[in-house]
């Protein structure tokens, strides 16, 4: 009997392999250099290969699957309980090999090259937006040192730049150079963010899934394209609640002595998608008091709960609707007024 299941522990240069047969007997336990990985799997019959969903995992999953093997990715946190003792590459590979065969294990869908490229646009945009926020805070703080106070927000930033130009003659030369350098960086970052958003919009328009997700209130092209790229297969989640839990939008359960209670949301999973959904829900809440059937639920909740709590609850509901659109097809239909 040959190898049927393999646990592959990924690394930068040296990979660890742990292979067993159908009876659980260890047949392979060795290290592989990066250049040896594909040659090793080419010489094996089709088998089940497990890996942790970490850096480069999707690339190797595509490459190994192209050789005829069944590849499954798992969250590292779900593999950790199977590590028996110590933290070594061999122990990790053995744990991966055991975890991939568990019937209750949850897996991560392998992303395509196109989906990874779209997510790279999102991550780059998110990085530049955070850098722009840092530059704006630095500009406002430095101007305040010279008595120039500006309000927060885009209008405040514009006013701060105008105030800088008006106070040219009153500022020291060194300060002027430093402040104008910040302004130049802000302009360049804004232009690059606009270019990235234009590319994301192009990808959104070319994706049927992304366009269908954008029909849901609170989900625009940015959020829709991010979900479509990050969730290749919605059927991996048994329900909309499990999808919302994966995003960290469901309350944490705490029970002791037979008494259970729920506390704040777990904030586990994909923080980027969670943040986009909450921001979209907050925008919907601003219009929640209007006479619209799609906002009726949100308006009633807003009457009983604080705005931020209601926004998170609406984001939870939006995530469940998104799961339904992903798995069942079609578009979102506004419910009829009661």
SERO-4910 file (N, C-alpha, C, O; in steps of 0.05 Angstrom, whole numbers):
BEGIN
 pado doro    nc1    nc2    nc3   cac1   cac2   cac3    cc1    cc2    cc3    oc1    oc2    oc3
  Unk    A     17    -24      0      0      0      0     18     25      0     37     27     16
  Unk    A     11     44    -18     28     68    -20     17     91     -3     -1     87     13
  Unk    A     30    114     -7     22    137      8     -6    147     -1    -11    149    -24
  Unk    A    -23    152     19    -50    162     13    -55    190     23    -71    205     12
  Unk    A    -41    198     44    -45    224     57    -18    236     63      0    223     74
  Unk    A    -15    262     57     11    276     62      5    302     77    -13    317     69
  Unk    A     20    308     97     20    334    110     45    349    102     67    339    105
  Unk    A     41    372     90     64    388     80     66    414     96     48    431     95
  Unk    A     88    417    111     93    441    126    109    460    109    132    454    103
  Unk    A     97    483    102    110    502     84    131    519     99    128    525    123
  Unk    A    151    528     84    171    545     96    184    561     73    175    559     50
  Unk    A    203    578     79    216    594     58    234    577     40    233    581     16
  Unk    A    249    560     52    269    544     36    266    514     40    267    499     20
  Unk    A    262    505     65    261    476     70    233    469     79    223    479     99
  Unk    A    220    450     64    193    441     70    195    414     83    213    398     78
  Unk    A    176    408    101    175    383    115    151    366    105    129    377    103
  Unk    A    156    341     99    135    323     89    131    300    109    150    289    120
  Unk    A    105    294    114     98    271    130     76    256    115     54    266    112
  Unk    A     82    231    107     63    216     91     56    189    104     74    176    116
  Unk    A     30    182    102     21    157    114      5    141     93     -4    152     73
  Unk    A      1    115     99    -16     99     81    -44     98     93    -50    112    112
  Unk    A    -61     81     81    -89     79     90    -92     69    118   -113     74    130
  Unk    A    -73     54    128    -74     44    156    -61     63    176    -61     57    200
  Unk    A    -51     85    167    -39    104    185     -9    100    190      3    113    207
  Unk    A      3     81    176     31     75    179     48     97    165     42    104    142
  Unk    A     68    107    179     85    128    168    103    116    147    119     98    152
  Unk    A    101    126    122    118    117    100    139    138     92    160    131     82
  Unk    A    133    163     96    151    185     88    153    205    110    133    215    121
  Unk    A    178    212    117    183    233    136    210    245    128    231    235    135
  Unk    A    209    267    114    233    279    103    230    308     98    208    320     98
  Unk    A    253    321     92    254    349     85    257    352     55    270    335     42
  Unk    A    246    374     44    249    379     15    258    408     12    248    426     25
  Unk    A    277    411     -7    284    438    -15    262    449    -33    246    433    -44
  Unk    A    260    475    -36    239    487    -53    239    475    -81    218    470    -92
  Unk    A    262    471    -92    264    460   -120    257    431   -122    253    421   -144
  Unk    A    254    417    -99    248    388    -99    219    382    -95    211    359    -98
  Unk    A    203    402    -88    175    397    -80    159    385   -103    147    364   -100
  Unk    A    159    398   -126    142    388   -148    153    362   -159    137    345   -167
  Unk    A    179    358   -159    190    332   -168    181    310   -149    175    287   -159
  Unk    A    180    315   -124    171    295   -104    142    287   -109    136    263   -110
  Unk    A    125    306   -114     96    300   -117     91    288   -145     71    274   -149
  Unk    A    108    294   -164    105    281   -191    109    251   -190     97    236   -205
  Unk    A    125    242   -171    131    213   -169    112    198   -151    116    175   -146
  Unk    A     90    211   -142     71    198   -124     45    194   -138     37    210   -155
  Unk    A     30    172   -131      3    169   -141    -15    190   -129     -8    203   -109
  Unk    A    -39    195   -140    -57    215   -130    -63    210   -101    -71    188    -93
  Unk    A    -59    230    -84    -64    227    -56    -76    253    -44    -77    273    -58
  Unk    A    -83    252    -19    -93    276     -5    -70    291      8    -54    280     22
  Unk    A    -68    317      2    -47    334     12    -59    356     29    -75    371     19
  Unk    A    -50    358     54    -59    379     71    -37    399     76    -14    393     79
  Unk    A    -45    425     78    -27    447     83    -41    468    100    -66    470    100
  Unk    A    -26    483    115    -37    506    130    -41    529    110    -24    533     93
  Unk    A    -63    544    114    -69    566     97    -52    591    106    -62    608    120
  Unk    A    -27    591     97    -10    613    105      3    624     79     -6    618     57
  Unk    A     24    640     82     37    652     59     47    631     39     58    611     47
  Unk    A     42    636     14     49    619     -9     32    593    -11     36    577    -29
  Unk    A     14    589      8     -1    564      8    -19    561    -16    -20    539    -28
  Unk    A    -32    582    -25    -49    580    -48    -33    574    -74    -43    560    -91
  Unk    A     -9    586    -76      8    580    -99     15    550   -100     12    537   -121
  Unk    A     24    539    -77     32    511    -77      8    493    -80     10    471    -92
  Unk    A    -15    501    -70    -39    485    -73    -46    483   -103    -54    461   -112
  Unk    A    -44    504   -118    -50    503   -146    -30    486   -161    -38    470   -179
  Unk    A     -4    489   -154     16    474   -168     14    444   -163     16    428   -181
  Unk    A      9    436   -138      7    408   -131    -19    396   -141    -20    373   -150
  Unk    A    -41    411   -141    -66    401   -151    -65    396   -181    -78    379   -192
  Unk    A    -48    412   -196    -45    408   -224    -32    381   -231    -33    372   -253
  Unk    A    -19    369   -211     -6    343   -215    -25    320   -209    -17    297   -210
  Unk    A    -50    326   -203    -70    306   -199    -77    299   -170    -92    281   -164
  Unk    A    -65    314   -151    -70    309   -123    -94    326   -112   -100    346   -124
  Unk    A   -106    316    -91   -127    331    -78   -114    348    -55   -103    336    -36
  Unk    A   -116    374    -57   -103    392    -38   -124    406    -21   -143    417    -32
  Unk    A   -119    406      5   -138    419     23   -121    438     42   -101    429     53
  Unk    A   -131    462     44   -118    482     62   -134    485     87   -159    484     87
  Unk    A   -120    488    110   -133    490    136   -123    515    151    -99    521    148
  Unk    A   -140    528    166   -130    550    183   -109    539    203   -114    519    216
  Unk    A    -87    553    207    -66    544    225    -77    540    254    -68    522    268
  Unk    A    -96    556    262   -106    554    289   -121    527    294   -122    517    316
  Unk    A   -132    516    272   -146    491    274   -127    467    273   -135    444    281
  Unk    A   -103    471    264    -83    450    262    -68    448    288    -59    426    296
  Unk    A    -64    470    302    -47    471    326    -55    450    347    -37    438    359
  Unk    A    -81    444    353    -87    424    373    -77    396    367    -76    379    385
  Unk    A    -69    391    342    -60    364    335    -30    361    338    -19    339    334
  Unk    A    -16    382    345     13    381    350     17    367    377      8    378    398
  Unk    A     30    344    378     32    328    402     51    341    423     44    343    446
  Unk    A     75    348    414     94    359    433    116    373    418    126    364    397
  Unk    A    124    396    429    146    411    417    137    426    392    116    421    381
  Unk    A    154    444    383    149    460    359    171    455    339    191    470    339
  Unk    A    168    435    322    188    429    302    173    425    275    149    421    275
  Unk    A    188    427    254    175    424    227    164    396    224    142    393    213
  Unk    A    178    376    235    168    348    233    142    345    248    124    331    239
  Unk    A    140    357    272    116    355    288     93    369    275     70    360    276
  Unk    A     99    392    262     78    407    248     68    392    224     43    391    220
  Unk    A     85    379    209     77    364    186     60    340    194     40    333    181
  Unk    A     67    327    216     52    304    226     24    314    235      4    300    230
  Unk    A     23    337    248     -3    348    257    -21    355    233    -45    350    233
  Unk    A     -9    366    212    -24    373    188    -35    348    175    -58    347    166
  Unk    A    -19    327    174    -27    301    162    -50    289    177    -69    278    165
  Unk    A    -51    292    203    -73    281    219    -97    299    217   -120    289    215
  Unk    A    -93    325    218   -116    344    218   -132    343    192   -156    346    192
  Unk    A   -118    338    169   -132    339    143   -151    316    140   -169    317    123
  Unk    A   -148    295    156   -166    272    154   -190    274    173   -208    256    172
  Unk    A   -191    294    190   -212    296    210   -239    303    196   -239    322    180
  Unk    A   -261    289    202   -286    296    189   -298    323    196   -314    334    181
  Unk    A   -290    333    220   -301    359    228   -283    382    221   -289    405    229
  Unk    A   -261    377    207   -243    399    201   -255    418    181   -270    410    163
  Unk    A   -249    444    184   -259    464    165   -236    472    147   -213    476    156
  Unk    A   -242    476    122   -221    480    102   -224    508     89   -246    521     90
  Unk    A   -203    517     77   -201    542     63   -201    537     33   -184    521     24
  Unk    A   -218    551     18   -219    547    -11   -193    558    -23   -183    579    -15
  Unk    A   -183    543    -43   -158    552    -57   -166    574    -76   -184    571    -93
  Unk    A   -152    597    -74   -158    620    -91   -144    617   -118   -122    605   -120
  Unk    A   -156    628   -139   -144    629   -165   -124    652   -166   -123    669   -149
  Unk    A   -108    652   -187    -89    674   -191   -103    700   -193    -94    721   -183
  Unk    A   -126    701   -208   -141    725   -212   -152    735   -186   -151    760   -181
  Unk    A   -162    718   -168   -172    726   -143   -150    737   -124   -154    757   -110
  Unk    A   -127    724   -125   -105    734   -109    -95    762   -119    -88    779   -103
  Unk    A    -96    765   -145    -88    791   -156   -107    813   -147    -99    835   -141
  Unk    A   -134    807   -147   -154    826   -139   -150    833   -109   -152    856   -101
  Unk    A   -144    813    -93   -140    818    -64   -114    835    -60   -113    850    -41
  Unk    A    -95    831    -78    -70    847    -75    -76    877    -80    -64    894    -67
  Unk    A    -95    882    -99   -103    910   -103   -116    921    -78   -110    944    -70
  Unk    A   -133    905    -65   -147    914    -41   -126    919    -18   -128    939     -4
  Unk    A   -108    901    -15    -89    904      7    -70    928      3    -63    942     22
  Unk    A    -63    932    -22    -46    955    -28    -61    981    -24    -50   1000    -12
  Unk    A    -86    981    -32   -103   1005    -28   -106   1010      2   -104   1033     12
  Unk    A   -111    989     18   -115    992     46    -90   1003     60    -91   1020     78
  Unk    A    -66    993     51    -41   1003     61    -37   1033     55    -29   1048     73
  Unk    A    -43   1041     31    -39   1069     23    -59   1087     38    -52   1109     45
  Unk    A    -83   1077     42   -103   1093     57    -93   1098     85    -96   1120     96
  Unk    A    -82   1077     98    -71   1080    125    -48   1100    125    -45   1116    144
  Unk    A    -31   1098    105     -8   1116    103    -18   1145     99     -6   1164    110
  Unk    A    -39   1149     84    -50   1176     80    -61   1187    106    -57   1211    112
  Unk    A    -74   1170    121    -84   1178    147    -61   1187    166    -64   1207    180
  Unk    A    -39   1172    165    -16   1180    181     -5   1207    172      3   1223    189
  Unk    A     -3   1211    146      7   1237    136    -11   1260    144     -2   1281    151
  Unk    A    -37   1256    142    -56   1277    150    -53   1284    179    -53   1307    187
  Unk    A    -51   1263    196    -48   1268    225    -22   1283    231    -21   1301    247
  Unk    A     -1   1275    216     25   1289    220     23   1318    211     33   1336    225
  Unk    A     10   1323    188      7   1350    178     -8   1368    198      0   1390    204
  Unk    A    -31   1358    208    -47   1373    227    -32   1378    253    -33   1400    264
  Unk    A    -17   1358    262     -2   1361    287     20   1381    284     24   1398    302
  Unk    A     35   1380    262     57   1400    258     46   1428    254     58   1447    264
  Unk    A     24   1431    240     13   1458    236      3   1470    263      5   1494    267
  Unk    A     -7   1451    280    -16   1461    306      7   1473    323      2   1490    340
  Unk    A     31   1463    318     54   1474    332     59   1503    326     71   1518    342
  Unk    A     48   1513    303     51   1541    295     24   1555    297     21   1577    285
  Unk    A      6   1544    312    -20   1557    317    -40   1555    295    -60   1569    295
  Unk    A    -35   1537    276    -54   1533    253    -70   1508    259    -60   1486    258
  Unk    A    -96   1511    266   -113   1489    274   -133   1483    251   -145   1501    240
  Unk    A   -135   1458    245   -153   1449    223   -172   1428    234   -165   1412    251
  Unk    A   -196   1427    223   -216   1407    230   -208   1380    219   -192   1377    201
  Unk    A   -222   1359    229   -217   1332    219   -233   1328    194   -251   1344    187
  Unk    A   -226   1307    180   -241   1300    155   -228   1312    130   -210   1328    132
  Unk    A   -239   1304    107   -228   1314     81   -229   1345     79   -210   1357     69
  Unk    A   -251   1357     88   -252   1386     86   -232   1399    104   -220   1420     97
  Unk    A   -226   1387    127   -206   1398    145   -178   1396    134   -162   1414    137
  Unk    A   -173   1374    119   -147   1370    106   -143   1392     85   -121   1403     83
  Unk    A   -163   1396     69   -162   1417     48   -157   1444     61   -141   1460     51
  Unk    A   -171   1450     83   -168   1475     97   -140   1478    108   -128   1500    109
  Unk    A   -128   1456    118   -102   1456    130    -81   1463    108    -62   1478    113
  Unk    A    -84   1452     84    -65   1457     63    -67   1486     54    -47   1499     48
  Unk    A    -92   1496     52    -96   1524     45    -84   1543     66    -72   1563     59
  Unk    A    -87   1536     91    -75   1552    113    -45   1552    112    -32   1572    118
  Unk    A    -34   1529    103     -4   1527    101      5   1547     79     25   1561     84
  Unk    A     -8   1548     57      0   1566     35     -3   1596     44     13   1613     37
  Unk    A    -24   1601     59    -29   1629     68     -8   1638     89     -2   1661     90
  Unk    A      3   1618    104     22   1625    125     51   1622    117     68   1619    134
  Unk    A     56   1621     91     83   1616     80    103   1635     93    124   1625    102
  Unk    A     98   1660     94    118   1680    102    123   1679    132    143   1688    142
  Unk    A    104   1668    147    107   1667    177    121   1642    187    128   1641    211
  Unk    A    125   1623    170    137   1598    178    167   1597    173    176   1608    153
  Unk    A    182   1584    189    211   1581    184    215   1564    158    198   1548    151
  Unk    A    238   1569    145    243   1555    120    244   1524    124    233   1510    107
  Unk    A    256   1515    145    258   1486    150    230   1474    154    224   1452    144
  Unk    A    213   1488    168    186   1478    172    170   1478    146    155   1459    141
  Unk    A    174   1499    129    160   1499    103    168   1475     86    151   1463     74
  Unk    A    194   1469     86    203   1446     70    190   1420     80    181   1403     64
  Unk    A    190   1416    106    179   1392    117    149   1389    112    140   1368    104
  Unk    A    135   1411    115    106   1411    112     98   1407     83     79   1393     76
  Unk    A    112   1421     65    106   1417     36    113   1389     27    101   1379      8
  Unk    A    133   1377     39    139   1349     33    116   1331     40    110   1312     25
  Unk    A    104   1336     63     80   1320     71     57   1324     51     43   1306     44
  Unk    A     53   1349     43     32   1355     24     36   1341     -3     18   1331    -15
  Unk    A     61   1341    -12     68   1328    -37     63   1298    -35     52   1286    -54
  Unk    A     70   1286    -13     65   1257     -9     35   1252     -8     26   1231    -19
  Unk    A     20   1269      4     -9   1266      5    -21   1266    -23    -39   1250    -30
  Unk    A    -11   1284    -40    -22   1286    -67    -15   1261    -83    -32   1250    -97
  Unk    A     10   1251    -80     18   1227    -95      2   1203    -85     -6   1186   -101
  Unk    A     -2   1201    -59    -17   1178    -48    -46   1179    -58    -57   1158    -65
  Unk    A    -58   1203    -58    -85   1205    -68    -88   1196    -96   -108   1183   -104
  Unk    A    -69   1204   -113    -70   1196   -141    -67   1166   -145    -81   1153   -161
  Unk    A    -49   1153   -129    -45   1124   -131    -70   1109   -120    -77   1089   -131
  Unk    A    -82   1119    -99   -106   1107    -88   -129   1108   -109   -144   1089   -112
  Unk    A   -131   1131   -123   -151   1133   -144   -147   1113   -166   -165   1101   -177
  Unk    A   -121   1109   -174   -115   1090   -195   -122   1061   -186   -133   1046   -202
  Unk    A   -116   1055   -161   -122   1028   -151   -152   1023   -150   -162   1002   -157
  Unk    A   -167   1043   -141   -196   1041   -140   -208   1038   -168   -228   1024   -171
  Unk    A   -196   1051   -188   -206   1048   -215   -201   1019   -225   -218   1008   -239
  Unk    A   -178   1007   -218   -173    979   -226   -192    960   -211   -201    940   -223
  Unk    A   -197    966   -186   -215    949   -171   -243    950   -183   -257    930   -185
  Unk    A   -252    974   -191   -278    977   -204   -279    962   -230   -300    950   -237
  Unk    A   -257    962   -245   -257    946   -270   -260    916   -265   -275    903   -279
  Unk    A   -246    906   -244   -249    878   -237   -277    872   -228   -288    851   -234
  Unk    A   -289    890   -212   -316    887   -203   -336    884   -226   -353    867   -226
  Unk    A   -333    902   -246   -351    901   -269   -348    876   -285   -367    867   -299
  Unk    A   -325    864   -285   -320    840   -301   -328    814   -286   -328    793   -298
  Unk    A   -334    816   -260   -341    793   -244   -371    792   -239   -383    810   -228
  Unk    A   -383    770   -247   -412    766   -244   -419    765   -214   -439    776   -205
  Unk    A   -402    750   -198   -407    747   -170   -406    774   -156   -423    781   -139
  Unk    A   -386    790   -162   -383    816   -150   -406    834   -156   -415    849   -139
  Unk    A   -415    834   -181   -438    851   -188   -463    843   -174   -479    860   -166
  Unk    A   -467    817   -170   -491    808   -155   -490    815   -126   -510    823   -114
  Unk    A   -466    814   -114   -463    822    -86   -468    852    -82   -478    860    -61
  Unk    A   -462    868   -102   -465    897   -100   -495    905   -100   -501    928    -95
  Unk    A   -513    886   -105   -542    893   -104   -552    894    -75   -574    902    -70
  Unk    A   -535    885    -56   -543    884    -28   -538    912    -16   -517    923    -19
  Unk    A   -558    923     -1   -554    949     12   -530    948     31   -528    929     47
  Unk    A   -513    967     30   -490    968     47   -465    956     35   -443    956     47
  Unk    A   -468    944     11   -445    932     -3   -441    947    -29   -458    946    -47
  Unk    A   -418    960    -32   -412    974    -57   -391    958    -73   -385    936    -65
  Unk    A   -380    970    -94   -360    956   -110   -336    947    -95   -325    925   -100
  Unk    A   -326    963    -76   -302    956    -61   -307    931    -44   -292    911    -45
  Unk    A   -329    932    -28   -335    909    -11   -343    885    -27   -335    862    -21
  Unk    A   -358    888    -48   -367    866    -65   -343    851    -78   -342    827    -77
  Unk    A   -325    867    -89   -302    854   -102   -284    841    -81   -272    820    -87
  Unk    A   -282    852    -57   -265    840    -36   -277    813    -28   -262    793    -24
  Unk    A   -304    812    -24   -316    786    -16   -314    766    -39   -308    743    -34
  Unk    A   -319    774    -63   -317    756    -86   -289    744    -89   -286    721    -97
  Unk    A   -268    760    -83   -241    750    -86   -232    734    -62   -217    715    -65
  Unk    A   -242    741    -38   -233    727    -14   -248    702     -8   -238    684      6
  Unk    A   -272    699    -20   -289    675    -15   -294    661    -41   -316    665    -53
  Unk    A   -276    644    -51   -280    631    -77   -303    612    -76   -316    608    -97
  Unk    A   -309    599    -54   -330    579    -52   -346    583    -27   -338    575     -5
  Unk    A   -370    595    -29   -386    600     -6   -398    575      6   -407    576     29
  Unk    A   -399    553     -9   -410    528      1   -393    516     23   -402    497     36
  Unk    A   -368    526     27   -352    515     49   -364    522     76   -357    510     96
  Unk    A   -381    542     76   -395    550    101   -423    537    100   -438    540     81
  Unk    A   -430    524    122   -456    510    123   -480    529    124   -501    521    115
  Unk    A   -476    553    133   -498    572    136   -487    600    135   -463    605    137
  Unk    A   -506    619    133   -498    647    134   -487    655    161   -469    672    163
  Unk    A   -497    642    182   -486    648    209   -457    639    211   -441    653    224
  Unk    A   -450    616    199   -422    607    200   -404    626    185   -382    631    192
  Unk    A   -415    637    162   -399    656    147   -395    682    163   -373    693    163
  Unk    A   -416    691    177   -414    715    193   -395    710    217   -380    728    225
  Unk    A   -395    686    228   -377    679    249   -348    679    239   -330    687    254
  Unk    A   -344    670    215   -317    670    203   -306    698    200   -282    703    201
  Unk    A   -325    717    196   -317    745    194   -314    759    221   -306    782    223
  Unk    A   -321    744    243   -319    755    269   -341    774    277   -338    792    294
  Unk    A   -365    771    264   -387    789    268   -408    777    287   -429    790    292
  Unk    A   -404    753    297   -423    741    316   -414    744    345   -390    745    350
  Unk    A   -432    745    364   -425    748    392   -409    723    402   -414    701    393
  Unk    A   -391    728    420   -376    706    433   -394    694    454   -408    708    469
  Unk    A   -394    667    456   -410    654    476   -393    647    501   -370    639    498
  Unk    A   -404    652    524   -390    646    549   -410    632    568   -430    643    574
  Unk    A   -403    608    576   -420    594    594   -404    580    617   -382    572    612
  Unk    A   -416    579    640   -403    567    664   -425    559    683   -443    575    689
  Unk    A   -423    534    693   -443    525    713   -471    523    701   -491    526    715
  Unk    A   -473    518    675   -499    516    662   -512    542    655   -534    542    645
  Unk    A   -498    564    661   -509    590    654   -493    602    631   -469    605    632
  Unk    A   -508    608    610   -495    619    586   -502    648    581   -524    657    588
  Unk    A   -483    662    569   -488    690    561   -471    697    538   -451    683    532
  Unk    A   -479    717    523   -464    726    500   -452    753    506   -464    771    518
  Unk    A   -427    756    496   -412    781    500   -408    794    473   -421    787    453
  Unk    A   -388    811    470   -383    825    445   -375    807    423   -370    783    427
  Unk    A   -374    818    398   -367    802    375   -338    791    378   -322    804    392
  Unk    A   -333    769    365   -307    756    369   -284    770    355   -261    769    364
  Unk    A   -290    785    333   -269    799    317   -248    780    307   -225    788    302
  Unk    A   -255    755    303   -237    735    291   -241    734    261   -261    745    251
  Unk    A   -223    722    247   -226    719    218   -215    743    202   -197    756    211
  Unk    A   -227    748    179   -218    769    161   -226    796    171   -249    805    167
  Unk    A   -207    811    182   -213    837    193   -219    858    172   -234    877    176
  Unk    A   -207    855    148   -211    874    126   -240    873    117   -253    893    114
  Unk    A   -250    848    111   -278    846    103   -297    855    125   -318    868    119
  Unk    A   -291    849    150   -308    857    172   -310    887    173   -331    898    177
  Unk    A   -287    901    170   -287    930    171   -304    942    148   -318    961    152
  Unk    A   -301    931    124   -316    941    101   -346    938    106   -362    955     99
  Unk    A   -354    915    117   -383    910    121   -394    929    143   -416    938    140
  Unk    A   -378    934    164   -388    951    185   -390    980    174   -408    994    181
  Unk    A   -370    989    158   -371   1015    147   -396   1018    128   -410   1038    129
  Unk    A   -401    997    112   -425    998     95   -450    998    111   -469   1012    103
  Unk    A   -452    983    133   -475    983    150   -480   1010    163   -502   1019    166
  Unk    A   -458   1023    171   -460   1050    183   -472   1070    163   -488   1087    171
  Unk    A   -464   1067    137   -476   1085    117   -506   1080    114   -521   1098    110
  Unk    A   -514   1054    115   -542   1048    113   -558   1059    137   -580   1068    134
  Unk    A   -545   1058    161   -559   1067    185   -565   1097    183   -584   1106    195
  Unk    A   -549   1112    169   -554   1141    166   -580   1146    151   -593   1166    156
  Unk    A   -588   1127    134   -613   1130    119   -635   1112    130   -656   1109    117
  Unk    A   -630   1100    153   -648   1080    164   -676   1091    171   -695   1076    172
  Unk    A   -678   1116    176   -703   1128    184   -721   1134    161   -744   1142    165
  Unk    A   -711   1132    137   -728   1137    113   -748   1114    109   -743   1092    118
  Unk    A   -770   1120     96   -791   1100     92   -782   1082     69   -790   1086     46
  Unk    A   -767   1061     76   -757   1043     55   -758   1015     68   -748   1011     90
  Unk    A   -769    996     53   -773    969     65   -746    956     71   -744    941     90
  Unk    A   -725    962     55   -699    949     60   -686    959     85   -669    946     97
  Unk    A   -695    983     95   -683    995    119   -702    993    143   -696   1004    164
  Unk    A   -725    980    140   -744    978    161   -733    964    186   -736    973    208
  Unk    A   -719    942    181   -707    927    203   -686    943    218   -685    944    242
  Unk    A   -670    957    202   -649    973    214   -661    997    230   -650   1003    252
  Unk    A   -682   1009    220   -694   1031    234   -706   1023    261   -703   1037    281
  Unk    A   -719    999    261   -730    989    286   -708    983    307   -711    988    330
  Unk    A   -686    971    297   -664    965    315   -651    990    326   -643    991    349
  Unk    A   -650   1011    309   -637   1036    318   -654   1049    340   -643   1065    355
  Unk    A   -679   1044    341   -696   1055    362   -690   1043    389   -696   1055    410
  Unk    A   -679   1018    389   -675   1004    414   -646   1002    423   -640    998    446
  Unk    A   -628   1005    404   -600   1000    409   -582   1023    401   -591   1040    385
  Unk    A   -558   1026    413   -540   1047    405   -532   1044    375   -534   1022    364
  Unk    A   -524   1066    363   -519   1066    334   -497   1047    326   -499   1033    306
  Unk    A   -475   1046    342   -453   1029    335   -461    999    337   -453    983    320
  Unk    A   -475    993    359   -484    965    362   -503    957    340   -501    935    329
  Unk    A   -521    975    332   -539    970    310   -525    966    284   -533    950    267
  Unk    A   -504    982    280   -488    979    255   -475    952    253   -474    940    231
  Unk    A   -464    942    275   -451    916    275   -472    894    270   -467    875    256
  Unk    A   -495    897    282   -516    877    278   -525    877    249   -531    856    238
  Unk    A   -527    901    237   -534    902    209   -512    890    191   -518    877    171
  Unk    A   -487    894    198   -465    882    183   -467    852    185   -461    838    165
  Unk    A   -474    841    208   -478    812    212   -500    803    192   -496    783    179
  Unk    A   -522    817    192   -544    809    174   -535    811    144   -542    794    128
  Unk    A   -521    832    138   -511    836    110   -493    813    102   -494    803     79
  Unk    A   -476    803    121   -458    781    115   -474    756    109   -467    740     91
  Unk    A   -495    751    123   -512    728    118   -526    729     91   -529    709     77
  Unk    A   -535    753     84   -547    757     58   -526    752     36   -532    740     15
  Unk    A   -502    762     40   -480    758     21   -475    728     17   -470    719     -6
  Unk    A   -475    713     39   -471    684     36   -493    671     19   -487    654      3
  Unk    A   -518    680     23   -540    669      7   -536    675    -22   -541    658    -39
  Unk    A   -527    699    -28   -523    707    -56   -500    690    -68   -501    682    -91
  Unk    A   -479    686    -52   -456    670    -61   -463    641    -68   -455    630    -88
  Unk    A   -479    629    -50   -485    600    -53   -509    594    -70   -510    573    -83
  Unk    A   -529    612    -70   -553    606    -85   -556    620   -111   -574    615   -127
  Unk    A   -538    639   -117   -540    654   -141   -561    675   -140   -573    680   -119
  Unk    A   -566    688   -162   -586    710   -163   -576    735   -151   -552    738   -144
  Unk    A   -594    754   -147   -587    780   -135   -605    785   -112   -625    771   -107
  Unk    A   -599    806    -97   -615    813    -73   -640    827    -82   -640    844   -100
  Unk    A   -663    819    -70   -689    831    -75   -698    845    -50   -699    833    -29
  Unk    A   -706    870    -53   -716    885    -30   -742    872    -20   -761    869    -36
  Unk    A   -744    865      6   -768    852     16   -792    871     15   -789    896     18
  Unk    A   -815    860     10   -839    877      9   -846    888     37   -841    874     57
  Unk    A   -856    911     37   -863    924     63   -886    908     76   -905    899     63
  Unk    A   -884    906    103   -904    891    117   -930    906    119   -950    897    131
***
